[in-house]
Amino acid sequence: MGESSVIIYVPPVLFGLVAVTFIVLWRQKIVTNWQWGAGFGQTALGFSLSTFPIEPIFDAFATGMIFIGAAYCYSSAVFEHFQAPSFDRERRWFVAVYTLLLVYCIFILESLRSQIFLTDIAFACLIGLALTMAIPRARRSVDKILLASIGLAFIDTVARAVYFFFFYGDASDDFADFVDSAYNLAVHITTITICMTFPFSALVASGVSAMERHRQAAERDPMTGLLNRRGFETALSEVSGSGLHEGAVLVCDIDHFKQINDTLGHATGDAVISAVADILRQVTDANAVAARFGGEEYVVFMPGTSVAKARASGERIRETVSEKEWRFFGLVRPVTVSIGIDRIRPDETDPHAAIARADRALYAAKAAGRNRVLEAGELTDLRASGLAPA
C-alpha cells in the first residue's frame, strides 16, 4: 500500500472529526459523557500511527494500547447510554491481562501476527460485552441502529483477526512490514466501507438522547420528579392518541400546608411535597399519569379506571400520608391530604372537565373537615347538608 493512497488518510480524519464533535458537545453539556469522544479520538490516533509510523516496536505496542483504550471507552459509553451495568472492575482486570499478553507477543515472541490477533480479539471482547448488555435495553430505532453498527464492527474485527491469523499464509510476522501489509489495507477499507456507520450512529443516538433529556427536563417538576402541567398535557395527548379516553381523575391537596411553611420553613415544606409525591408514585398504578400542578396540589389521571377503584386508590393515598412518620421531618402533627375524584363521562374526549369537577370535590372535602376523599357525585348531598360550597 503506497503512502500516497487517499485511503490511509480517511479513517484518522473522519474519526478525528467525530471525536472533536463529541468533545465539544460534552463541554457544552449537550451529551452526558466524554467516553465517546475519547474512544473516537484514540481510534484516530491509532490510525495515524499506522499512517505515519515512528518505530516498528513502539508503533506495535502503542497502537495495541491505544485501540484497547478505545474499546474500553466505547464500552463505557454504551453502558452509560443504555444505563446498563458497567463491569468496571472486570474490564480493568481484562485490560491489565491484555497488557501483559501484549508485552509477551511484542517483546518475547516478537510476532506481529500474534499482536494483531490479540488486539483484535481483545477489542471485540470489550465491545461484544457492551453489545450483549445493551441489546435488551434498546427501545428506540436510533439505539437499535447504533447496536447494529456496533455488531458490524464486532463481526468485522473477529472475521479479520481469524482470517489473517489462521488462513492468510502470506502475512509477514515482521513489525516493520505492518504499514504496507495486506492487513493494514484491509483495516482501512473495512473501516471506511463497514465500520464508519458506528461513529455516525453513535452521534445520532447521543443527539436524540440529549433532545429527550431536555424535553423531559422541561416536562418534569424538578422537586418531585412528577410531571408538571406541560408534561401532563403531553402525556394526556399520548394517552388520547392511543384511544384510552375512559378513566378517572384524582386531585389531591396537602391540608394546612401554609402552616408548615410558616412554622418550619420552606425547606421542610419542600420535603413534605416530595414525600407526598413519592407516596403517589407508590400507591397508584404504573399506567397512571401523575403530576404536580403547583404548590401542594397534585393531579392523577387513571386511564381505564372506574370511580370505585379510583376512590380505593385515593383512600390508600390518604391513609398512607396520614400514617407516615412525619416526626423525622420536624413535624409534631401528622400531615393529611384531601382528595377529590370524578370520572370521564362518555361524551368527553379528555380528562379536563373531569379534573374541574374533581377539583370542586376537593374543595368540598376541605370544607367538610379535610383528611377525606370525596367523589364529585357526592357534592349534591353535601350542599344539601351545608358542608359543601354552593
ZAZAVEX-485080 format. One record per residue (C-alpha): residue in one letter; x negated, y, z negated; residue number from 1. Coordinates in steps of 0.1 Angstrom, whole numbers, plus 5000, padded with zeros to 4 digits. Example, Ala and Ser with C-alpha at 12.3 -4.5 7.8 and 13.67 -1.06 7.14 Angstrom:
2
type = a&x = 4877&y = 4955&z = 4922&seq = 1
type = s&x = 4863&y = 4989&z = 4929&seq = 2
// end
This chain:
390
type = m&x = 5000&y = 5000&z = 5000&seq = 1
type = g&x = 4984&y = 5033&z = 5011&seq = 2
type = e&x = 4985&y = 5062&z = 4987&seq = 3
type = s&x = 4999&y = 5084&z = 5014&seq = 4
type = s&x = 5031&y = 5064&z = 5013&seq = 5
type = v&x = 5060&y = 5086&z = 5001&seq = 6
type = i&x = 5074&y = 5056&z = 4982&seq = 7
type = i&x = 5049&y = 5058&z = 4954&seq = 8
type = y&x = 5059&y = 5093&z = 4946&seq = 9
type = v&x = 5097&y = 5088&z = 4944&seq = 10
type = p&x = 5101&y = 5069&z = 4911&seq = 11
type = p&x = 5079&y = 5092&z = 4889&seq = 12
type = v&x = 5096&y = 5123&z = 4904&seq = 13
type = l&x = 5131&y = 5111&z = 4900&seq = 14
type = f&x = 5127&y = 5096&z = 4866&seq = 15
type = g&x = 5108&y = 5127&z = 4855&seq = 16
type = l&x = 5137&y = 5150&z = 4866&seq = 17
type = v&x = 5162&y = 5128&z = 4848&seq = 18
type = a&x = 5141&y = 5129&z = 4817&seq = 19
type = v&x = 5138&y = 5167&z = 4818&seq = 20
type = t&x = 5176&y = 5169&z = 4823&seq = 21
type = f&x = 5183&y = 5147&z = 4793&seq = 22
type = i&x = 5158&y = 5166&z = 4770&seq = 23
type = v&x = 5174&y = 5199&z = 4780&seq = 24
type = l&x = 5209&y = 5186&z = 4773&seq = 25
type = w&x = 5197&y = 5172&z = 4740&seq = 26
type = r&x = 5181&y = 5205&z = 4730&seq = 27
type = q&x = 5214&y = 5222&z = 4739&seq = 28
type = k&x = 5232&y = 5197&z = 4717&seq = 29
type = i&x = 5253&y = 5185&z = 4746&seq = 30
type = v&x = 5241&y = 5149&z = 4743&seq = 31
type = t&x = 5235&y = 5134&z = 4709&seq = 32
type = n&x = 5203&y = 5115&z = 4712&seq = 33
type = w&x = 5168&y = 5121&z = 4726&seq = 34
type = q&x = 5161&y = 5084&z = 4734&seq = 35
type = w&x = 5174&y = 5086&z = 4770&seq = 36
type = g&x = 5150&y = 5115&z = 4778&seq = 37
type = a&x = 5121&y = 5097&z = 4761&seq = 38
type = g&x = 5128&y = 5065&z = 4779&seq = 39
type = f&x = 5130&y = 5080&z = 4813&seq = 40
type = g&x = 5100&y = 5102&z = 4806&seq = 41
type = q&x = 5079&y = 5072&z = 4797&seq = 42
type = t&x = 5091&y = 5054&z = 4828&seq = 43
type = a&x = 5080&y = 5084&z = 4849&seq = 44
type = l&x = 5046&y = 5083&z = 4831&seq = 45
type = g&x = 5042&y = 5046&z = 4837&seq = 46
type = f&x = 5049&y = 5050&z = 4875&seq = 47
type = s&x = 5025&y = 5080&z = 4875&seq = 48
type = l&x = 4997&y = 5058&z = 4862&seq = 49
type = s&x = 5003&y = 5033&z = 4890&seq = 50
type = t&x = 5002&y = 5061&z = 4915&seq = 51
type = f&x = 4972&y = 5079&z = 4901&seq = 52
type = p&x = 4951&y = 5052&z = 4883&seq = 53
type = i&x = 4924&y = 5061&z = 4859&seq = 54
type = e&x = 4905&y = 5029&z = 4850&seq = 55
type = p&x = 4920&y = 4994&z = 4856&seq = 56
type = i&x = 4918&y = 4980&z = 4820&seq = 57
type = f&x = 4930&y = 5013&z = 4805&seq = 58
type = d&x = 4958&y = 5015&z = 4830&seq = 59
type = a&x = 4970&y = 4979&z = 4823&seq = 60
type = f&x = 4971&y = 4985&z = 4786&seq = 61
type = a&x = 4986&y = 5020&z = 4787&seq = 62
type = t&x = 5013&y = 5011&z = 4812&seq = 63
type = g&x = 5022&y = 4980&z = 4792&seq = 64
type = m&x = 5027&y = 5001&z = 4760&seq = 65
type = i&x = 5045&y = 5029&z = 4780&seq = 66
type = f&x = 5070&y = 5005&z = 4796&seq = 67
type = i&x = 5077&y = 4986&z = 4763&seq = 68
type = g&x = 5082&y = 5020&z = 4747&seq = 69
type = a&x = 5106&y = 5030&z = 4774&seq = 70
type = a&x = 5126&y = 4997&z = 4769&seq = 71
type = y&x = 5127&y = 5004&z = 4732&seq = 72
type = c&x = 5141&y = 5039&z = 4738&seq = 73
type = y&x = 5166&y = 5026&z = 4764&seq = 74
type = s&x = 5179&y = 5000&z = 4740&seq = 75
type = s&x = 5182&y = 5026&z = 4712&seq = 76
type = a&x = 5201&y = 5049&z = 4734&seq = 77
type = v&x = 5225&y = 5021&z = 4744&seq = 78
type = f&x = 5231&y = 5011&z = 4708&seq = 79
type = e&x = 5239&y = 5047&z = 4698&seq = 80
type = h&x = 5260&y = 5054&z = 4729&seq = 81
type = f&x = 5282&y = 5023&z = 4722&seq = 82
type = q&x = 5279&y = 5027&z = 4684&seq = 83
type = a&x = 5265&y = 4991&z = 4681&seq = 84
type = p&x = 5242&y = 4976&z = 4655&seq = 85
type = s&x = 5206&y = 4987&z = 4665&seq = 86
type = f&x = 5185&y = 4959&z = 4651&seq = 87
type = d&x = 5157&y = 4984&z = 4644&seq = 88
type = r&x = 5136&y = 4962&z = 4622&seq = 89
type = e&x = 5138&y = 4932&z = 4645&seq = 90
type = r&x = 5130&y = 4953&z = 4676&seq = 91
type = r&x = 5099&y = 4968&z = 4658&seq = 92
type = w&x = 5086&y = 4934&z = 4650&seq = 93
type = f&x = 5092&y = 4924&z = 4686&seq = 94
type = v&x = 5072&y = 4953&z = 4698&seq = 95
type = a&x = 5044&y = 4945&z = 4673&seq = 96
type = v&x = 5042&y = 4909&z = 4685&seq = 97
type = y&x = 5043&y = 4921&z = 4722&seq = 98
type = t&x = 5013&y = 4944&z = 4715&seq = 99
type = l&x = 4992&y = 4916&z = 4701&seq = 100
type = l&x = 5000&y = 4894&z = 4731&seq = 101
type = l&x = 4993&y = 4923&z = 4755&seq = 102
type = v&x = 4958&y = 4927&z = 4739&seq = 103
type = y&x = 4953&y = 4890&z = 4743&seq = 104
type = c&x = 4963&y = 4890&z = 4780&seq = 105
type = i&x = 4942&y = 4920&z = 4789&seq = 106
type = f&x = 4911&y = 4917&z = 4768&seq = 107
type = i&x = 4908&y = 4879&z = 4762&seq = 108
type = l&x = 4925&y = 4863&z = 4792&seq = 109
type = e&x = 4917&y = 4892&z = 4815&seq = 110
type = s&x = 4947&y = 4882&z = 4835&seq = 111
type = l&x = 4967&y = 4908&z = 4855&seq = 112
type = r&x = 4994&y = 4883&z = 4863&seq = 113
type = s&x = 4999&y = 4874&z = 4826&seq = 114
type = q&x = 5000&y = 4910&z = 4816&seq = 115
type = i&x = 5026&y = 4918&z = 4842&seq = 116
type = f&x = 5047&y = 4888&z = 4833&seq = 117
type = l&x = 5046&y = 4895&z = 4796&seq = 118
type = t&x = 5055&y = 4932&z = 4801&seq = 119
type = d&x = 5084&y = 4924&z = 4824&seq = 120
type = i&x = 5099&y = 4897&z = 4802&seq = 121
type = a&x = 5095&y = 4918&z = 4770&seq = 122
type = f&x = 5112&y = 4948&z = 4788&seq = 123
type = a&x = 5140&y = 4925&z = 4799&seq = 124
type = c&x = 5144&y = 4911&z = 4764&seq = 125
type = l&x = 5149&y = 4946&z = 4748&seq = 126
type = i&x = 5174&y = 4959&z = 4774&seq = 127
type = g&x = 5191&y = 4925&z = 4775&seq = 128
type = l&x = 5197&y = 4926&z = 4738&seq = 129
type = a&x = 5213&y = 4961&z = 4741&seq = 130
type = l&x = 5234&y = 4949&z = 4771&seq = 131
type = t&x = 5247&y = 4919&z = 4751&seq = 132
type = m&x = 5257&y = 4940&z = 4722&seq = 133
type = a&x = 5273&y = 4968&z = 4743&seq = 134
type = i&x = 5294&y = 4947&z = 4767&seq = 135
type = p&x = 5322&y = 4940&z = 4741&seq = 136
type = r&x = 5324&y = 4977&z = 4733&seq = 137
type = a&x = 5327&y = 4991&z = 4768&seq = 138
type = r&x = 5362&y = 5006&z = 4774&seq = 139
type = r&x = 5357&y = 5035&z = 4798&seq = 140
type = s&x = 5349&y = 5029&z = 4835&seq = 141
type = v&x = 5318&y = 5050&z = 4833&seq = 142
type = d&x = 5305&y = 5029&z = 4805&seq = 143
type = k&x = 5311&y = 4997&z = 4824&seq = 144
type = i&x = 5292&y = 5012&z = 4854&seq = 145
type = l&x = 5264&y = 5021&z = 4830&seq = 146
type = l&x = 5262&y = 4985&z = 4818&seq = 147
type = a&x = 5264&y = 4971&z = 4853&seq = 148
type = s&x = 5234&y = 4993&z = 4863&seq = 149
type = i&x = 5215&y = 4980&z = 4832&seq = 150
type = g&x = 5224&y = 4945&z = 4842&seq = 151
type = l&x = 5210&y = 4951&z = 4877&seq = 152
type = a&x = 5177&y = 4964&z = 4861&seq = 153
type = f&x = 5176&y = 4933&z = 4838&seq = 154
type = i&x = 5181&y = 4909&z = 4868&seq = 155
type = d&x = 5156&y = 4927&z = 4889&seq = 156
type = t&x = 5130&y = 4927&z = 4862&seq = 157
type = v&x = 5134&y = 4890&z = 4854&seq = 158
type = a&x = 5135&y = 4879&z = 4890&seq = 159
type = r&x = 5104&y = 4899&z = 4900&seq = 160
type = a&x = 5085&y = 4886&z = 4870&seq = 161
type = v&x = 5093&y = 4849&z = 4876&seq = 162
type = y&x = 5086&y = 4852&z = 4914&seq = 163
type = f&x = 5052&y = 4869&z = 4911&seq = 164
type = f&x = 5040&y = 4847&z = 4882&seq = 165
type = f&x = 5052&y = 4813&z = 4894&seq = 166
type = f&x = 5058&y = 4814&z = 4931&seq = 167
type = y&x = 5036&y = 4841&z = 4947&seq = 168
type = g&x = 5003&y = 4823&z = 4950&seq = 169
type = d&x = 4985&y = 4852&z = 4968&seq = 170
type = a&x = 4988&y = 4875&z = 4938&seq = 171
type = s&x = 4954&y = 4888&z = 4926&seq = 172
type = d&x = 4945&y = 4884&z = 4889&seq = 173
type = d&x = 4921&y = 4914&z = 4890&seq = 174
type = f&x = 4933&y = 4946&z = 4873&seq = 175
type = a&x = 4915&y = 4967&z = 4899&seq = 176
type = d&x = 4938&y = 4953&z = 4926&seq = 177
type = f&x = 4971&y = 4963&z = 4909&seq = 178
type = v&x = 4976&y = 4996&z = 4927&seq = 179
type = d&x = 4975&y = 4981&z = 4962&seq = 180
type = s&x = 4993&y = 4949&z = 4951&seq = 181
type = a&x = 5025&y = 4935&z = 4966&seq = 182
type = y&x = 5039&y = 4936&z = 4930&seq = 183
type = n&x = 5034&y = 4973&z = 4927&seq = 184
type = l&x = 5050&y = 4979&z = 4961&seq = 185
type = a&x = 5079&y = 4956&z = 4951&seq = 186
type = v&x = 5084&y = 4976&z = 4918&seq = 187
type = h&x = 5087&y = 5009&z = 4937&seq = 188
type = i&x = 5110&y = 4995&z = 4963&seq = 189
type = t&x = 5134&y = 4978&z = 4939&seq = 190
type = t&x = 5134&y = 5008&z = 4916&seq = 191
type = i&x = 5144&y = 5031&z = 4945&seq = 192
type = t&x = 5170&y = 5008&z = 4960&seq = 193
type = i&x = 5185&y = 4990&z = 4930&seq = 194
type = c&x = 5174&y = 5004&z = 4896&seq = 195
type = m&x = 5179&y = 5041&z = 4904&seq = 196
type = t&x = 5216&y = 5036&z = 4896&seq = 197
type = f&x = 5205&y = 5032&z = 4860&seq = 198
type = p&x = 5193&y = 5068&z = 4852&seq = 199
type = f&x = 5222&y = 5085&z = 4870&seq = 200
type = s&x = 5249&y = 5062&z = 4855&seq = 201
type = a&x = 5233&y = 5070&z = 4820&seq = 202
type = l&x = 5235&y = 5107&z = 4828&seq = 203
type = v&x = 5272&y = 5105&z = 4839&seq = 204
type = a&x = 5282&y = 5083&z = 4809&seq = 205
type = s&x = 5264&y = 5106&z = 4785&seq = 206
type = g&x = 5282&y = 5136&z = 4801&seq = 207
type = v&x = 5316&y = 5120&z = 4798&seq = 208
type = s&x = 5309&y = 5112&z = 4761&seq = 209
type = a&x = 5299&y = 5148&z = 4755&seq = 210
type = m&x = 5331&y = 5161&z = 4770&seq = 211
type = e&x = 5352&y = 5136&z = 4749&seq = 212
type = r&x = 5334&y = 5147&z = 4717&seq = 213
type = h&x = 5341&y = 5183&z = 4724&seq = 214
type = r&x = 5377&y = 5175&z = 4732&seq = 215
type = q&x = 5381&y = 5156&z = 4700&seq = 216
type = a&x = 5365&y = 5183&z = 4680&seq = 217
type = a&x = 5390&y = 5208&z = 4695&seq = 218
type = e&x = 5419&y = 5184&z = 4686&seq = 219
type = r&x = 5408&y = 5173&z = 4651&seq = 220
type = d&x = 5412&y = 5191&z = 4618&seq = 221
type = p&x = 5376&y = 5193&z = 4605&seq = 222
type = m&x = 5385&y = 5190&z = 4569&seq = 223
type = t&x = 5407&y = 5158&z = 4570&seq = 224
type = g&x = 5398&y = 5142&z = 4603&seq = 225
type = l&x = 5435&y = 5141&z = 4612&seq = 226
type = l&x = 5448&y = 5157&z = 4644&seq = 227
type = n&x = 5455&y = 5194&z = 4644&seq = 228
type = r&x = 5485&y = 5209&z = 4662&seq = 229
type = r&x = 5468&y = 5209&z = 4696&seq = 230
type = g&x = 5457&y = 5172&z = 4691&seq = 231
type = f&x = 5492&y = 5163&z = 4680&seq = 232
type = e&x = 5507&y = 5178&z = 4711&seq = 233
type = t&x = 5482&y = 5159&z = 4733&seq = 234
type = a&x = 5489&y = 5126&z = 4715&seq = 235
type = l&x = 5527&y = 5132&z = 4719&seq = 236
type = s&x = 5522&y = 5137&z = 4757&seq = 237
type = e&x = 5503&y = 5105&z = 4759&seq = 238
type = v&x = 5529&y = 5086&z = 4740&seq = 239
type = s&x = 5557&y = 5101&z = 4761&seq = 240
type = g&x = 5538&y = 5092&z = 4792&seq = 241
type = s&x = 5539&y = 5055&z = 4781&seq = 242
type = g&x = 5577&y = 5057&z = 4777&seq = 243
type = l&x = 5578&y = 5054&z = 4739&seq = 244
type = h&x = 5604&y = 5081&z = 4731&seq = 245
type = e&x = 5622&y = 5064&z = 4703&seq = 246
type = g&x = 5609&y = 5066&z = 4667&seq = 247
type = a&x = 5610&y = 5086&z = 4636&seq = 248
type = v&x = 5591&y = 5117&z = 4623&seq = 249
type = l&x = 5579&y = 5124&z = 4588&seq = 250
type = v&x = 5570&y = 5159&z = 4574&seq = 251
type = c&x = 5550&y = 5159&z = 4542&seq = 252
type = d&x = 5540&y = 5188&z = 4519&seq = 253
type = i&x = 5520&y = 5189&z = 4487&seq = 254
type = d&x = 5541&y = 5201&z = 4458&seq = 255
type = h&x = 5529&y = 5232&z = 4439&seq = 256
type = f&x = 5497&y = 5233&z = 4459&seq = 257
type = k&x = 5492&y = 5271&z = 4453&seq = 258
type = q&x = 5488&y = 5264&z = 4416&seq = 259
type = i&x = 5460&y = 5240&z = 4424&seq = 260
type = n&x = 5442&y = 5266&z = 4444&seq = 261
type = d&x = 5448&y = 5294&z = 4419&seq = 262
type = t&x = 5437&y = 5275&z = 4388&seq = 263
type = l&x = 5409&y = 5252&z = 4401&seq = 264
type = g&x = 5398&y = 5270&z = 4433&seq = 265
type = h&x = 5399&y = 5263&z = 4470&seq = 266
type = a&x = 5372&y = 5236&z = 4468&seq = 267
type = t&x = 5394&y = 5214&z = 4447&seq = 268
type = g&x = 5424&y = 5223&z = 4469&seq = 269
type = d&x = 5405&y = 5212&z = 4499&seq = 270
type = a&x = 5395&y = 5179&z = 4482&seq = 271
type = v&x = 5432&y = 5173&z = 4474&seq = 272
type = i&x = 5442&y = 5180&z = 4510&seq = 273
type = s&x = 5416&y = 5155&z = 4523&seq = 274
type = a&x = 5427&y = 5128&z = 4497&seq = 275
type = v&x = 5463&y = 5130&z = 4508&seq = 276
type = a&x = 5452&y = 5128&z = 4544&seq = 277
type = d&x = 5433&y = 5096&z = 4535&seq = 278
type = i&x = 5465&y = 5082&z = 4519&seq = 279
type = l&x = 5485&y = 5090&z = 4551&seq = 280
type = r&x = 5460&y = 5070&z = 4572&seq = 281
type = q&x = 5460&y = 5041&z = 4548&seq = 282
type = v&x = 5498&y = 5038&z = 4544&seq = 283
type = t&x = 5511&y = 5045&z = 4580&seq = 284
type = d&x = 5509&y = 5020&z = 4608&seq = 285
type = a&x = 5479&y = 5020&z = 4632&seq = 286
type = n&x = 5501&y = 5034&z = 4661&seq = 287
type = a&x = 5514&y = 5063&z = 4640&seq = 288
type = v&x = 5503&y = 5098&z = 4651&seq = 289
type = a&x = 5493&y = 5118&z = 4620&seq = 290
type = a&x = 5484&y = 5155&z = 4620&seq = 291
type = r&x = 5477&y = 5183&z = 4596&seq = 292
type = f&x = 5498&y = 5212&z = 4607&seq = 293
type = g&x = 5480&y = 5237&z = 4585&seq = 294
type = g&x = 5477&y = 5244&z = 4548&seq = 295
type = e&x = 5491&y = 5215&z = 4528&seq = 296
type = e&x = 5516&y = 5203&z = 4554&seq = 297
type = y&x = 5513&y = 5171&z = 4574&seq = 298
type = v&x = 5534&y = 5156&z = 4603&seq = 299
type = v&x = 5536&y = 5120&z = 4612&seq = 300
type = f&x = 5553&y = 5106&z = 4644&seq = 301
type = m&x = 5561&y = 5069&z = 4642&seq = 302
type = p&x = 5569&y = 5056&z = 4677&seq = 303
type = g&x = 5594&y = 5027&z = 4678&seq = 304
type = t&x = 5602&y = 5030&z = 4641&seq = 305
type = s&x = 5636&y = 5032&z = 4625&seq = 306
type = v&x = 5646&y = 5057&z = 4599&seq = 307
type = a&x = 5647&y = 5029&z = 4573&seq = 308
type = k&x = 5612&y = 5018&z = 4580&seq = 309
type = a&x = 5600&y = 5055&z = 4581&seq = 310
type = r&x = 5617&y = 5060&z = 4547&seq = 311
type = a&x = 5599&y = 5030&z = 4533&seq = 312
type = s&x = 5566&y = 5044&z = 4546&seq = 313
type = g&x = 5574&y = 5078&z = 4531&seq = 314
type = e&x = 5582&y = 5062&z = 4497&seq = 315
type = r&x = 5548&y = 5044&z = 4498&seq = 316
type = i&x = 5531&y = 5076&z = 4505&seq = 317
type = r&x = 5549&y = 5094&z = 4477&seq = 318
type = e&x = 5542&y = 5067&z = 4452&seq = 319
type = t&x = 5505&y = 5063&z = 4462&seq = 320
type = v&x = 5499&y = 5100&z = 4459&seq = 321
type = s&x = 5516&y = 5103&z = 4425&seq = 322
type = e&x = 5499&y = 5072&z = 4412&seq = 323
type = k&x = 5464&y = 5082&z = 4423&seq = 324
type = e&x = 5439&y = 5090&z = 4395&seq = 325
type = w&x = 5437&y = 5128&z = 4400&seq = 326
type = r&x = 5417&y = 5135&z = 4368&seq = 327
type = f&x = 5385&y = 5129&z = 4388&seq = 328
type = f&x = 5395&y = 5160&z = 4408&seq = 329
type = g&x = 5397&y = 5181&z = 4376&seq = 330
type = l&x = 5435&y = 5180&z = 4376&seq = 331
type = v&x = 5454&y = 5174&z = 4343&seq = 332
type = r&x = 5487&y = 5165&z = 4360&seq = 333
type = p&x = 5494&y = 5142&z = 4389&seq = 334
type = v&x = 5497&y = 5155&z = 4425&seq = 335
type = t&x = 5530&y = 5149&z = 4441&seq = 336
type = v&x = 5544&y = 5153&z = 4476&seq = 337
type = s&x = 5578&y = 5160&z = 4491&seq = 338
type = i&x = 5588&y = 5144&z = 4524&seq = 339
type = g&x = 5615&y = 5149&z = 4550&seq = 340
type = i&x = 5624&y = 5123&z = 4576&seq = 341
type = d&x = 5645&y = 5121&z = 4607&seq = 342
type = r&x = 5648&y = 5100&z = 4639&seq = 343
type = i&x = 5646&y = 5110&z = 4675&seq = 344
type = r&x = 5681&y = 5110&z = 4689&seq = 345
type = p&x = 5689&y = 5091&z = 4722&seq = 346
type = d&x = 5693&y = 5124&z = 4741&seq = 347
type = e&x = 5659&y = 5138&z = 4730&seq = 348
type = t&x = 5628&y = 5132&z = 4751&seq = 349
type = d&x = 5602&y = 5143&z = 4725&seq = 350
type = p&x = 5600&y = 5145&z = 4687&seq = 351
type = h&x = 5600&y = 5183&z = 4683&seq = 352
type = a&x = 5637&y = 5186&z = 4675&seq = 353
type = a&x = 5634&y = 5157&z = 4650&seq = 354
type = i&x = 5604&y = 5174&z = 4634&seq = 355
type = a&x = 5625&y = 5206&z = 4629&seq = 356
type = r&x = 5653&y = 5186&z = 4612&seq = 357
type = a&x = 5627&y = 5166&z = 4591&seq = 358
type = d&x = 5612&y = 5200&z = 4581&seq = 359
type = r&x = 5646&y = 5212&z = 4568&seq = 360
type = a&x = 5649&y = 5179&z = 4549&seq = 361
type = l&x = 5615&y = 5185&z = 4534&seq = 362
type = y&x = 5626&y = 5219&z = 4520&seq = 363
type = a&x = 5658&y = 5203&z = 4507&seq = 364
type = a&x = 5636&y = 5178&z = 4489&seq = 365
type = k&x = 5617&y = 5206&z = 4473&seq = 366
type = a&x = 5649&y = 5224&z = 4463&seq = 367
type = a&x = 5662&y = 5192&z = 4448&seq = 368
type = g&x = 5632&y = 5188&z = 4425&seq = 369
type = r&x = 5602&y = 5178&z = 4445&seq = 370
type = n&x = 5584&y = 5145&z = 4445&seq = 371
type = r&x = 5610&y = 5128&z = 4466&seq = 372
type = v&x = 5618&y = 5116&z = 4501&seq = 373
type = l&x = 5649&y = 5129&z = 4519&seq = 374
type = e&x = 5664&y = 5120&z = 4553&seq = 375
type = a&x = 5679&y = 5147&z = 4574&seq = 376
type = g&x = 5712&y = 5129&z = 4574&seq = 377
type = e&x = 5714&y = 5134&z = 4536&seq = 378
type = l&x = 5715&y = 5172&z = 4539&seq = 379
type = t&x = 5753&y = 5174&z = 4542&seq = 380
type = d&x = 5758&y = 5157&z = 4508&seq = 381
type = l&x = 5731&y = 5178&z = 4491&seq = 382
type = r&x = 5746&y = 5210&z = 4504&seq = 383
type = a&x = 5780&y = 5200&z = 4490&seq = 384
type = s&x = 5764&y = 5194&z = 4457&seq = 385
type = g&x = 5744&y = 5227&z = 4458&seq = 386
type = l&x = 5710&y = 5211&z = 4457&seq = 387
type = a&x = 5700&y = 5219&z = 4493&seq = 388
type = p&x = 5698&y = 5253&z = 4510&seq = 389
type = a&x = 5726&y = 5261&z = 4534&seq = 390
// end
